[in-house]
Amino acid sequence: MLVVLSDTHSTDGPKLRGRTREAVEEADLVVHAGDFYREPVLDAFERAAGSLRAVFGNNDGAAIRDRLPEVRTVEFGGVRFAVTHRHRSGDTGLVMLARGRDADAVVCGHSHRPRFDDSPAVPILNPGSHAQPRGNRPAHAELESADGGLDGRLVTPGGETFERFRID
């Protein structure tokens, strides 16, 4: 299982609770789309996740920026993701980023609003924020290999699945 998170915004720990904690601990791969906020939070994610691939966000300090890239490419279940925190050119910029990295989909954060949008040329997944939703539903994403693609869902820390999606 692939678990996708973003926008933790913490000074001391990953703020993992309920289903979010379980998912991170069970995951084959965890992707974090930035804004850990402080280095001890990144360290805690590295301890909690068996395998972590992350990028830095606009609120991450210098120590995190020294350790993580702004953009990275991650593969899981035959799907190639371009991962970034945000793009100044919005969805168009995210699609261009994916094309430049020969990616099948984009993972981003920044807005704290969970969404999956497959209307652009390349699907865009924003897991929202599990820890600081800012008026949105707290969430993370879980994706599993199925029939040559990935079946995904947006899930609250309480375990409620509120959206299902597919990436081929």
C-alpha positions, 0 to 999 in steps of 0.5 A, spaced: 500 500 500 502 507 498 500 512 503 500 519 501 500 525 506 502 532 506 502 539 510 503 536 517 505 543 520 508 541 526 514 542 531 515 536 534 512 530 532 508 527 526 501 528 529 499 521 526 493 518 529 487 513 528 487 510 521 492 515 519 497 512 524 495 505 522 496 506 514 503 509 515 505 503 519 502 498 514 504 502 508 509 499 503 511 506 501 509 513 504 510 519 500 509 526 504 508 532 499 512 537 504 511 542 510 513 538 515 515 544 518 521 542 523 526 537 522 524 533 528 517 531 524 521 529 518 525 524 523 519 522 526 516 520 519 522 516 517 522 512 524 514 511 523 514 509 515 518 503 513 520 507 506 519 514 506 519 519 499 518 526 501 519 533 498 520 540 502 514 545 502 514 552 502 514 552 510 519 547 511 526 550 514 533 550 512 535 543 515 529 540 511 531 543 505 538 540 505 535 533 506 529 533 501 528 535 494 523 540 491 520 535 486 521 528 486 519 522 482 516 516 485 514 509 482 509 505 485 504 499 482 506 501 475 504 508 476 509 514 476 508 520 480 511 527 480 511 529 487 511 536 489 509 541 494 506 546 490 506 549 483 505 557 482 502 556 475 496 551 478 494 545 475 497 547 468 504 547 472 502 541 475 501 537 468 507 540 465 511 538 471 508 531 470 509 531 463 517 533 464 518 527 468 514 522 464 509 521 470 502 518 470 500 522 475 502 528 480 502 528 488 501 535 491 500 539 497 499 546 500 492 547 499 490 543 505 484 541 501 484 533 499 482 532 492 483 527 486 482 530 480 482 526 473 479 532 469 486 535 467 491 531 462 494 528 468 491 526 474 492 530 480 492 528 487 492 532 493 491 528 500 490 534 504 492 535 511 491 529 516 494 534 522 492 541 520 486 541 515 484 549 516 477 548 515 477 542 510 476 535 512 483 532 515 485 526 510 490 522 507 490 518 501 491 510 501 492 507 494 493 499 492 495 495 486 489 493 482 488 490 475 494 494 472 493 501 476 492 503 482 485 504 486 485 509 491 481 513 497 481 519 501 481 517 508 480 521 515 484 519 521 477 516 524 477 511 518 472 514 514 473 513 506 470 519 503 472 519 496 474 513 491 478 514 485 483 510 480 489 511 476 491 507 470 
